[in-house]
Amino acid sequence: MTSLISPAKLPALLKILLVIALLLGFAGPFAMAQDSSSSSEPAVSSEAPPEEVTVPVLPTPDTVVATVNGEAITEAQLSFVQEDLASQLSQIPPEALRSVLLAQMINLKLMAGAGRAAGMEDTDTFKRRIAYLVERSLSRAYAQQKIGAEVTPEAIQAEYDALFGSAPNEELHVLHILVSTEDDAKAIKASLDAGGDFAALAKEKSIDPSAKQNGGDLGFIQYWGVVKPFGDAAFALKDGETSAPVQSEYGWHVIRVVERRPTTKPTLAETQAQLGQKLYNEKYQAEFDALKNAATIDIPDPTLKAQVEAQLAPQ
């Protein structure tokens, strides 16, 4: 089963509009009528001078937000802290986030300064850690710039259309038995056609762990919330009808529809974050698999090699 990113450009646009306003506002008062018979006294405009407009200075990555013992803390460093602590910052109120990031960066500056004063930069352990951090940072930068750039609003829209565009506006109450082989699925279908009890067969035969407790009853499902072969088969059934064996990446399914009811498809705004993450994960996996397949990886220990290969296999 499956479950289910556009930058704000207002500051830059606002800056452009304000610059235009400045140019338009200052042009008129400085235009003077020139006449050969006019006196040598300068013409005085009866119009009030325009109010001065201050164009906001937007921060850059190198903008200094604080100094610690003379060392600068920049906007870029705050963004790095935010990236490192992303999972821990979800509960921080937006109005407090910047102070939390700066406090953490001050902590780092002070402790790093103490470590530098203690000569820790020259230890082998520190040099090994630096090498690791360089690798991690390069990996993140590549993923963000190469893969993240592909998760565009257009790509998210296309993913939304594929998942929800033709999805029915209804959800189904379904029963389900999952087995490993087509022959097993055919035998179960035959038993059900002969009057077999669905819940009893699910508890006995299904390899879905939840079947032991729910007798194969999945409750109500949406088309976009299940793998496509399962959804296509289930939504093609009538109420009370049982499917022929259906294959998916999980095995072979026998599905029965109990009832159906109307539902509303989620909007693009409601699913944008999830769809963006889904696309990113898929593109990351594809890029990793391509790099791995082109690489030479040697693991002398055969047991460890088998375990690592299982870990790195496409999910």
C-alpha positions as YAML, in Angstrom:
chain: A
units: angstrom
residues:
- id: 1
  name: MET
  ca: [0.00, 0.00, 0.00]
- id: 2
  name: THR
  ca: [1.14, 3.56, -0.55]
- id: 3
  name: SER
  ca: [0.30, 6.85, 1.02]
- id: 4
  name: LEU
  ca: [0.68, 9.68, -0.22]
- id: 5
  name: ILE
  ca: [7.32, 22.39, -2.80]
- id: 6
  name: SER
  ca: [7.05, 27.24, -4.67]
- id: 7
  name: PRO
  ca: [9.31, 29.88, -3.08]
- id: 8
  name: ALA
  ca: [7.65, 33.16, -2.12]
- id: 9
  name: LYS
  ca: [8.85, 35.94, -4.40]
- id: 10
  name: LEU
  ca: [7.07, 38.85, -2.72]
- id: 11
  name: PRO
  ca: [10.15, 40.48, -1.13]
- id: 12
  name: ALA
  ca: [12.01, 40.70, -4.46]
- id: 13
  name: LEU
  ca: [8.88, 41.93, -6.25]
- id: 14
  name: LEU
  ca: [8.22, 44.47, -3.54]
- id: 15
  name: LYS
  ca: [11.76, 45.81, -3.88]
- id: 16
  name: ILE
  ca: [11.33, 46.22, -7.64]
- id: 17
  name: LEU
  ca: [7.98, 48.01, -7.18]
- id: 18
  name: LEU
  ca: [9.45, 50.36, -4.61]
- id: 19
  name: VAL
  ca: [12.37, 51.24, -6.91]
- id: 20
  name: ILE
  ca: [9.89, 51.98, -9.70]
- id: 21
  name: ALA
  ca: [7.87, 54.12, -7.31]
- id: 22
  name: LEU
  ca: [11.00, 56.06, -6.42]
- id: 23
  name: LEU
  ca: [11.80, 56.75, -10.06]
- id: 24
  name: LEU
  ca: [8.25, 57.83, -10.89]
- id: 25
  name: GLY
  ca: [7.88, 59.89, -7.74]
- id: 26
  name: PHE
  ca: [11.06, 61.89, -8.22]
- id: 27
  name: ALA
  ca: [10.78, 62.52, -11.96]
- id: 28
  name: GLY
  ca: [8.00, 65.15, -11.93]
- id: 29
  name: PRO
  ca: [9.26, 67.74, -9.42]
- id: 30
  name: PHE
  ca: [12.59, 68.09, -11.20]
- id: 31
  name: ALA
  ca: [11.08, 68.90, -14.60]
- id: 32
  name: MET
  ca: [11.24, 72.71, -15.10]
- id: 33
  name: ALA
  ca: [9.85, 74.80, -17.90]
- id: 34
  name: GLN
  ca: [12.74, 76.52, -19.65]
- id: 35
  name: ASP
  ca: [12.05, 79.94, -21.25]
- id: 36
  name: SER
  ca: [14.61, 82.36, -22.77]
- id: 37
  name: SER
  ca: [12.79, 85.29, -21.21]
- id: 38
  name: SER
  ca: [12.63, 83.78, -17.75]
- id: 39
  name: SER
  ca: [14.52, 85.37, -14.88]
- id: 40
  name: SER
  ca: [17.70, 83.95, -13.53]
- id: 41
  name: GLU
  ca: [15.92, 82.95, -10.34]
- id: 42
  name: PRO
  ca: [15.30, 79.22, -10.16]
- id: 43
  name: ALA
  ca: [11.73, 78.11, -10.70]
- id: 44
  name: VAL
  ca: [9.97, 77.06, -7.55]
- id: 45
  name: SER
  ca: [7.55, 74.16, -7.73]
- id: 46
  name: SER
  ca: [4.27, 74.58, -5.93]
- id: 47
  name: GLU
  ca: [4.03, 70.84, -5.48]
- id: 48
  name: ALA
  ca: [5.00, 69.34, -2.15]
- id: 49
  name: PRO
  ca: [8.18, 67.27, -2.33]
- id: 50
  name: PRO
  ca: [7.54, 63.54, -2.42]
- id: 51
  name: GLU
  ca: [7.87, 61.57, 0.75]
- id: 52
  name: GLU
  ca: [11.11, 59.65, 0.96]
- id: 53
  name: VAL
  ca: [10.63, 55.92, 0.40]
- id: 54
  name: THR
  ca: [13.04, 53.56, 2.07]
- id: 55
  name: VAL
  ca: [13.79, 50.43, 0.08]
- id: 56
  name: PRO
  ca: [14.20, 47.51, 2.49]
- id: 57
  name: VAL
  ca: [17.61, 45.88, 2.44]
- id: 58
  name: LEU
  ca: [17.09, 42.17, 2.02]
- id: 59
  name: PRO
  ca: [19.42, 39.82, 3.91]
- id: 60
  name: THR
  ca: [21.94, 37.73, 2.00]
- id: 61
  name: PRO
  ca: [23.69, 34.55, 3.13]
- id: 62
  name: ASP
  ca: [26.63, 36.72, 4.26]
- id: 63
  name: THR
  ca: [24.49, 39.15, 6.28]
- id: 64
  name: VAL
  ca: [25.83, 39.26, 9.85]
- id: 65
  name: VAL
  ca: [23.19, 38.77, 12.53]
- id: 66
  name: ALA
  ca: [25.50, 38.66, 15.57]
- id: 67
  name: THR
  ca: [29.15, 38.40, 16.62]
- id: 68
  name: VAL
  ca: [30.70, 36.22, 19.32]
- id: 69
  name: ASN
  ca: [34.14, 37.24, 20.52]
- id: 70
  name: GLY
  ca: [34.53, 39.16, 17.26]
- id: 71
  name: GLU
  ca: [33.48, 36.19, 15.08]
- id: 72
  name: ALA
  ca: [30.49, 36.77, 12.80]
- id: 73
  name: ILE
  ca: [27.33, 34.66, 12.74]
- id: 74
  name: THR
  ca: [25.66, 34.93, 9.35]
- id: 75
  name: GLU
  ca: [22.28, 34.18, 7.83]
- id: 76
  name: ALA
  ca: [23.84, 31.20, 6.05]
- id: 77
  name: GLN
  ca: [24.94, 29.70, 9.35]
- id: 78
  name: LEU
  ca: [21.43, 30.04, 10.75]
- id: 79
  name: SER
  ca: [20.08, 28.17, 7.74]
- id: 80
  name: PHE
  ca: [22.59, 25.39, 8.32]
- id: 81
  name: VAL
  ca: [21.51, 25.08, 11.95]
- id: 82
  name: GLN
  ca: [17.89, 24.94, 10.84]
- id: 83
  name: GLU
  ca: [18.71, 22.17, 8.39]
- id: 84
  name: ASP
  ca: [20.57, 20.15, 11.02]
- id: 85
  name: LEU
  ca: [17.82, 20.52, 13.62]
- id: 86
  name: ALA
  ca: [14.83, 20.28, 11.28]
- id: 87
  name: SER
  ca: [13.22, 17.34, 13.07]
- id: 88
  name: GLN
  ca: [13.60, 19.04, 16.46]
- id: 89
  name: LEU
  ca: [12.19, 22.41, 15.41]
- id: 90
  name: SER
  ca: [8.68, 21.36, 14.40]
- id: 91
  name: GLN
  ca: [7.23, 22.36, 17.77]
- id: 92
  name: ILE
  ca: [8.93, 25.77, 17.90]
- id: 93
  name: PRO
  ca: [6.50, 28.67, 17.29]
- id: 94
  name: PRO
  ca: [7.43, 30.57, 14.10]
- id: 95
  name: GLU
  ca: [7.98, 33.81, 16.00]
- id: 96
  name: ALA
  ca: [10.55, 32.10, 18.26]
- id: 97
  name: LEU
  ca: [12.39, 30.11, 15.57]
- id: 98
  name: ARG
  ca: [14.98, 32.75, 14.69]
- id: 99
  name: SER
  ca: [16.00, 33.29, 18.31]
- id: 100
  name: VAL
  ca: [16.30, 29.53, 18.84]
- id: 101
  name: LEU
  ca: [18.57, 29.20, 15.79]
- id: 102
  name: LEU
  ca: [20.75, 32.12, 16.86]
- id: 103
  name: ALA
  ca: [21.02, 30.81, 20.42]
- id: 104
  name: GLN
  ca: [22.12, 27.43, 19.07]
- id: 105
  name: MET
  ca: [24.71, 29.07, 16.81]
- id: 106
  name: ILE
  ca: [26.08, 31.11, 19.73]
- id: 107
  name: ASN
  ca: [26.36, 27.84, 21.66]
- id: 108
  name: LEU
  ca: [28.31, 26.31, 18.78]
- id: 109
  name: LYS
  ca: [30.62, 29.33, 18.47]
- id: 110
  name: LEU
  ca: [31.48, 29.33, 22.15]
- id: 111
  name: MET
  ca: [32.10, 25.60, 22.39]
- id: 112
  name: ALA
  ca: [34.04, 25.52, 19.11]
- id: 113
  name: GLY
  ca: [36.20, 28.38, 20.33]
- id: 114
  name: ALA
  ca: [36.94, 26.45, 23.51]
- id: 115
  name: GLY
  ca: [37.85, 23.36, 21.47]
- id: 116
  name: ARG
  ca: [40.11, 25.38, 19.21]
- id: 117
  name: ALA
  ca: [41.84, 26.92, 22.22]
- id: 118
  name: ALA
  ca: [42.40, 23.42, 23.59]
- id: 119
  name: GLY
  ca: [44.20, 22.36, 20.39]
- id: 120
  name: MET
  ca: [41.56, 19.86, 19.30]
- id: 121
  name: GLU
  ca: [41.76, 20.94, 15.66]
- id: 122
  name: ASP
  ca: [45.09, 19.12, 15.42]
- id: 123
  name: THR
  ca: [43.89, 15.73, 16.68]
- id: 124
  name: ASP
  ca: [43.38, 12.75, 14.38]
- id: 125
  name: THR
  ca: [39.86, 12.25, 15.70]
- id: 126
  name: PHE
  ca: [38.88, 15.78, 14.74]
- id: 127
  name: LYS
  ca: [40.37, 15.40, 11.24]
- id: 128
  name: ARG
  ca: [38.41, 12.17, 10.73]
- id: 129
  name: ARG
  ca: [35.22, 13.89, 11.85]
- id: 130
  name: ILE
  ca: [35.85, 16.79, 9.47]
- id: 131
  name: ALA
  ca: [36.29, 14.33, 6.59]
- id: 132
  name: TYR
  ca: [32.95, 12.74, 7.47]
- id: 133
  name: LEU
  ca: [31.18, 16.09, 7.74]
- id: 134
  name: VAL
  ca: [32.54, 17.15, 4.34]
- id: 135
  name: GLU
  ca: [31.13, 13.96, 2.80]
- id: 136
  name: ARG
  ca: [27.77, 14.51, 4.47]
- id: 137
  name: SER
  ca: [27.60, 18.14, 3.39]
- id: 138
  name: LEU
  ca: [28.48, 17.30, -0.23]
- id: 139
  name: SER
  ca: [25.85, 14.57, -0.26]
- id: 140
  name: ARG
  ca: [23.20, 16.97, 1.04]
- id: 141
  name: ALA
  ca: [24.19, 19.73, -1.37]
- id: 142
  name: TYR
  ca: [24.04, 17.36, -4.35]
- id: 143
  name: ALA
  ca: [20.65, 15.99, -3.30]
- id: 144
  name: GLN
  ca: [19.21, 19.47, -2.77]
- id: 145
  name: GLN
  ca: [20.55, 21.01, -5.96]
- id: 146
  name: LYS
  ca: [20.30, 18.05, -8.34]
- id: 147
  name: ILE
  ca: [17.24, 16.20, -7.05]
- id: 148
  name: GLY
  ca: [15.38, 18.92, -5.21]
- id: 149
  name: ALA
  ca: [15.46, 21.14, -8.31]
- id: 150
  name: GLU
  ca: [13.43, 18.48, -10.15]
- id: 151
  name: VAL
  ca: [10.55, 18.65, -7.67]
- id: 152
  name: THR
  ca: [8.89, 21.60, -9.39]
- id: 153
  name: PRO
  ca: [5.31, 22.86, -9.05]
- id: 154
  name: GLU
  ca: [4.68, 21.43, -12.51]
- id: 155
  name: ALA
  ca: [5.96, 18.00, -11.44]
- id: 156
  name: ILE
  ca: [3.79, 18.08, -8.33]
- id: 157
  name: GLN
  ca: [0.77, 19.07, -10.41]
- id: 158
  name: ALA
  ca: [1.41, 16.16, -12.79]
- id: 159
  name: GLU
  ca: [1.68, 13.78, -9.85]
- id: 160
  name: TYR
  ca: [-1.57, 15.11, -8.42]
- id: 161
  name: ASP
  ca: [-3.33, 14.67, -11.75]
- id: 162
  name: ALA
  ca: [-2.05, 11.09, -12.05]
- id: 163
  name: LEU
  ca: [-3.21, 10.15, -8.56]
- id: 164
  name: PHE
  ca: [-6.45, 12.07, -8.27]
- id: 165
  name: GLY
  ca: [-7.42, 13.27, -11.73]
- id: 166
  name: SER
  ca: [-9.48, 10.22, -12.68]
- id: 167
  name: ALA
  ca: [-10.03, 8.84, -9.18]
- id: 168
  name: PRO
  ca: [-13.67, 8.10, -8.35]
- id: 169
  name: ASN
  ca: [-15.43, 10.28, -5.80]
- id: 170
  name: GLU
  ca: [-16.24, 7.31, -3.61]
- id: 171
  name: GLU
  ca: [-14.62, 5.00, -1.10]
- id: 172
  name: LEU
  ca: [-15.09, 1.27, -0.64]
- id: 173
  name: HIS
  ca: [-15.47, -0.99, 2.37]
- id: 174
  name: VAL
  ca: [-13.35, -3.99, 1.37]
- id: 175
  name: LEU
  ca: [-12.31, -7.41, 2.65]
- id: 176
  name: HIS
  ca: [-8.92, -8.74, 1.59]
- id: 177
  name: ILE
  ca: [-6.82, -11.89, 1.65]
- id: 178
  name: LEU
  ca: [-3.14, -11.71, 0.67]
- id: 179
  name: VAL
  ca: [-1.10, -14.79, -0.29]
- id: 180
  name: SER
  ca: [2.27, -15.46, -1.91]
- id: 181
  name: THR
  ca: [1.31, -17.36, -5.07]
- id: 182
  name: GLU
  ca: [-1.36, -17.23, -7.74]
- id: 183
  name: ASP
  ca: [-2.28, -20.88, -7.11]
- id: 184
  name: ASP
  ca: [-2.99, -20.10, -3.45]
- id: 185
  name: ALA
  ca: [-5.12, -17.13, -4.48]
- id: 186
  name: LYS
  ca: [-7.09, -19.28, -6.96]
- id: 187
  name: ALA
  ca: [-7.75, -21.90, -4.29]
- id: 188
  name: ILE
  ca: [-9.03, -19.23, -1.89]
- id: 189
  name: LYS
  ca: [-11.25, -17.74, -4.59]
- id: 190
  name: ALA
  ca: [-12.71, -21.21, -5.25]
- id: 191
  name: SER
  ca: [-13.38, -21.72, -1.54]
- id: 192
  name: LEU
  ca: [-15.14, -18.37, -1.31]
- id: 193
  name: ASP
  ca: [-17.23, -19.09, -4.40]
- id: 194
  name: ALA
  ca: [-18.28, -22.36, -2.73]
- id: 195
  name: GLY
  ca: [-19.54, -20.45, 0.31]
- id: 196
  name: GLY
  ca: [-16.41, -20.32, 2.47]
- id: 197
  name: ASP
  ca: [-16.25, -17.81, 5.31]
- id: 198
  name: PHE
  ca: [-14.11, -14.85, 4.28]
- id: 199
  name: ALA
  ca: [-12.95, -13.90, 7.78]
- id: 200
  name: ALA
  ca: [-12.03, -17.48, 8.68]
- id: 201
  name: LEU
  ca: [-10.04, -17.95, 5.46]
- id: 202
  name: ALA
  ca: [-8.27, -14.61, 5.97]
- id: 203
  name: LYS
  ca: [-7.22, -15.52, 9.51]
- id: 204
  name: GLU
  ca: [-5.97, -18.91, 8.33]
- id: 205
  name: LYS
  ca: [-4.38, -18.12, 4.97]
- id: 206
  name: SER
  ca: [-3.55, -14.41, 4.67]
- id: 207
  name: ILE
  ca: [0.07, -13.32, 5.01]
- id: 208
  name: ASP
  ca: [-1.09, -9.83, 5.93]
- id: 209
  name: PRO
  ca: [-0.31, -9.70, 9.69]
- id: 210
  name: SER
  ca: [-3.39, -7.61, 10.41]
- id: 211
  name: ALA
  ca: [-5.66, -10.38, 9.09]
- id: 212
  name: LYS
  ca: [-5.22, -12.36, 12.28]
- id: 213
  name: GLN
  ca: [-7.05, -9.60, 14.15]
- id: 214
  name: ASN
  ca: [-9.44, -8.14, 11.58]
- id: 215
  name: GLY
  ca: [-10.27, -11.19, 9.44]
- id: 216
  name: GLY
  ca: [-9.16, -9.33, 6.33]
- id: 217
  name: ASP
  ca: [-11.50, -6.38, 6.89]
- id: 218
  name: LEU
  ca: [-9.67, -3.23, 5.72]
- id: 219
  name: GLY
  ca: [-12.58, -0.90, 6.39]
- id: 220
  name: PHE
  ca: [-13.10, 1.93, 3.90]
- id: 221
  name: ILE
  ca: [-10.34, 2.65, 1.39]
- id: 222
  name: GLN
  ca: [-9.81, 5.40, -1.19]
- id: 223
  name: TYR
  ca: [-8.52, 4.71, -4.68]
- id: 224
  name: TRP
  ca: [-5.50, 6.96, -4.16]
- id: 225
  name: GLY
  ca: [-4.60, 5.32, -0.83]
- id: 226
  name: VAL
  ca: [-3.71, 1.87, -2.16]
- id: 227
  name: VAL
  ca: [-1.35, 0.47, -4.79]
- id: 228
  name: LYS
  ca: [-2.75, 0.82, -8.30]
- id: 229
  name: PRO
  ca: [-3.43, -2.87, -9.14]
- id: 230
  name: PHE
  ca: [-5.38, -3.25, -5.91]
- id: 231
  name: GLY
  ca: [-7.32, -0.04, -6.45]
- id: 232
  name: ASP
  ca: [-8.12, -0.80, -10.10]
- id: 233
  name: ALA
  ca: [-9.45, -4.24, -9.19]
- id: 234
  name: ALA
  ca: [-11.42, -3.14, -6.13]
- id: 235
  name: PHE
  ca: [-13.14, -0.17, -7.77]
- id: 236
  name: ALA
  ca: [-14.16, -2.33, -10.74]
- id: 237
  name: LEU
  ca: [-16.20, -4.62, -8.44]
- id: 238
  name: LYS
  ca: [-19.86, -4.32, -7.54]
- id: 239
  name: ASP
  ca: [-21.05, -4.48, -3.95]
- id: 240
  name: GLY
  ca: [-20.83, -8.05, -2.67]
- id: 241
  name: GLU
  ca: [-18.60, -9.16, -5.57]
- id: 242
  name: THR
  ca: [-15.26, -10.99, -5.10]
- id: 243
  name: SER
  ca: [-12.32, -10.43, -7.42]
- id: 244
  name: ALA
  ca: [-10.22, -12.93, -9.29]
- id: 245
  name: PRO
  ca: [-6.61, -13.10, -8.03]
- id: 246
  name: VAL
  ca: [-4.87, -9.71, -8.37]
- id: 247
  name: GLN
  ca: [-1.08, -9.34, -8.31]
- id: 248
  name: SER
  ca: [0.74, -6.40, -6.77]
- id: 249
  name: GLU
  ca: [4.24, -5.85, -5.40]
- id: 250
  name: TYR
  ca: [3.04, -7.39, -2.12]
- id: 251
  name: GLY
  ca: [1.76, -10.70, -3.52]
- id: 252
  name: TRP
  ca: [-1.59, -11.99, -4.71]
- id: 253
  name: HIS
  ca: [-4.84, -10.47, -3.47]
- id: 254
  name: VAL
  ca: [-8.43, -11.69, -3.31]
- id: 255
  name: ILE
  ca: [-10.73, -8.71, -2.72]
- id: 256
  name: ARG
  ca: [-14.39, -8.42, -1.82]
- id: 257
  name: VAL
  ca: [-16.37, -5.16, -1.83]
- id: 258
  name: VAL
  ca: [-18.92, -4.86, 0.98]
- id: 259
  name: GLU
  ca: [-20.31, -1.38, 0.26]
- id: 260
  name: ARG
  ca: [-19.41, 2.03, -1.13]
- id: 261
  name: ARG
  ca: [-20.11, 5.63, -0.18]
- id: 262
  name: PRO
  ca: [-19.37, 9.09, -1.61]
- id: 263
  name: THR
  ca: [-16.19, 10.88, -0.65]
- id: 264
  name: THR
  ca: [-14.33, 14.04, -1.66]
- id: 265
  name: LYS
  ca: [-10.90, 14.00, -3.28]
- id: 266
  name: PRO
  ca: [-8.25, 16.05, -1.49]
- id: 267
  name: THR
  ca: [-7.16, 19.28, -3.15]
- id: 268
  name: LEU
  ca: [-3.70, 20.03, -4.53]
- id: 269
  name: ALA
  ca: [-3.05, 22.40, -1.61]
- id: 270
  name: GLU
  ca: [-3.88, 19.66, 0.88]
- id: 271
  name: THR
  ca: [-1.55, 17.11, -0.71]
- id: 272
  name: GLN
  ca: [1.25, 19.33, -2.05]
- id: 273
  name: ALA
  ca: [3.72, 18.64, 0.77]
- id: 274
  name: GLN
  ca: [3.15, 14.89, 0.67]
- id: 275
  name: LEU
  ca: [3.35, 14.72, -3.10]
- id: 276
  name: GLY
  ca: [6.55, 16.78, -3.09]
- id: 277
  name: GLN
  ca: [8.12, 14.43, -0.55]
- id: 278
  name: LYS
  ca: [6.94, 11.39, -2.52]
- id: 279
  name: LEU
  ca: [8.49, 12.74, -5.72]
- id: 280
  name: TYR
  ca: [11.73, 13.64, -3.94]
- id: 281
  name: ASN
  ca: [12.02, 10.15, -2.44]
- id: 282
  name: GLU
  ca: [11.42, 8.47, -5.79]
- id: 283
  name: LYS
  ca: [13.94, 10.67, -7.59]
- id: 284
  name: TYR
  ca: [16.49, 10.24, -4.81]
- id: 285
  name: GLN
  ca: [16.15, 6.45, -4.98]
- id: 286
  name: ALA
  ca: [16.52, 6.47, -8.78]
- id: 287
  name: GLU
  ca: [19.65, 8.67, -8.59]
- id: 288
  name: PHE
  ca: [21.15, 6.51, -5.83]
- id: 289
  name: ASP
  ca: [20.48, 3.30, -7.75]
- id: 290
  name: ALA
  ca: [22.15, 4.73, -10.87]
- id: 291
  name: LEU
  ca: [25.23, 5.79, -8.89]
- id: 292
  name: LYS
  ca: [25.38, 2.46, -7.07]
- id: 293
  name: ASN
  ca: [25.09, 0.43, -10.28]
- id: 294
  name: ALA
  ca: [27.97, 2.40, -11.83]
- id: 295
  name: ALA
  ca: [30.18, 2.05, -8.75]
- id: 296
  name: THR
  ca: [32.63, -0.63, -7.65]
- id: 297
  name: ILE
  ca: [31.77, -1.63, -4.08]
- id: 298
  name: ASP
  ca: [33.92, -4.24, -2.35]
- id: 299
  name: ILE
  ca: [32.88, -5.74, 1.01]
- id: 300
  name: PRO
  ca: [35.23, -8.64, 1.92]
- id: 301
  name: ASP
  ca: [32.99, -10.16, 4.62]
- id: 302
  name: PRO
  ca: [30.38, -12.21, 2.69]
- id: 303
  name: THR
  ca: [27.81, -12.11, 5.49]
- id: 304
  name: LEU
  ca: [28.10, -8.36, 5.88]
- id: 305
  name: LYS
  ca: [28.03, -7.97, 2.11]
- id: 306
  name: ALA
  ca: [24.72, -9.83, 1.84]
- id: 307
  name: GLN
  ca: [23.22, -7.77, 4.65]
- id: 308
  name: VAL
  ca: [24.34, -4.47, 3.13]
- id: 309
  name: GLU
  ca: [23.05, -5.46, -0.32]
- id: 310
  name: ALA
  ca: [19.68, -6.19, 1.24]
- id: 311
  name: GLN
  ca: [19.73, -2.77, 2.91]
- id: 312
  name: LEU
  ca: [20.64, -0.99, -0.34]
- id: 313
  name: ALA
  ca: [18.18, -2.87, -2.53]
- id: 314
  name: PRO
  ca: [15.37, -0.74, -4.02]
- id: 315
  name: GLN
  ca: [12.39, -0.64, -1.70]
...
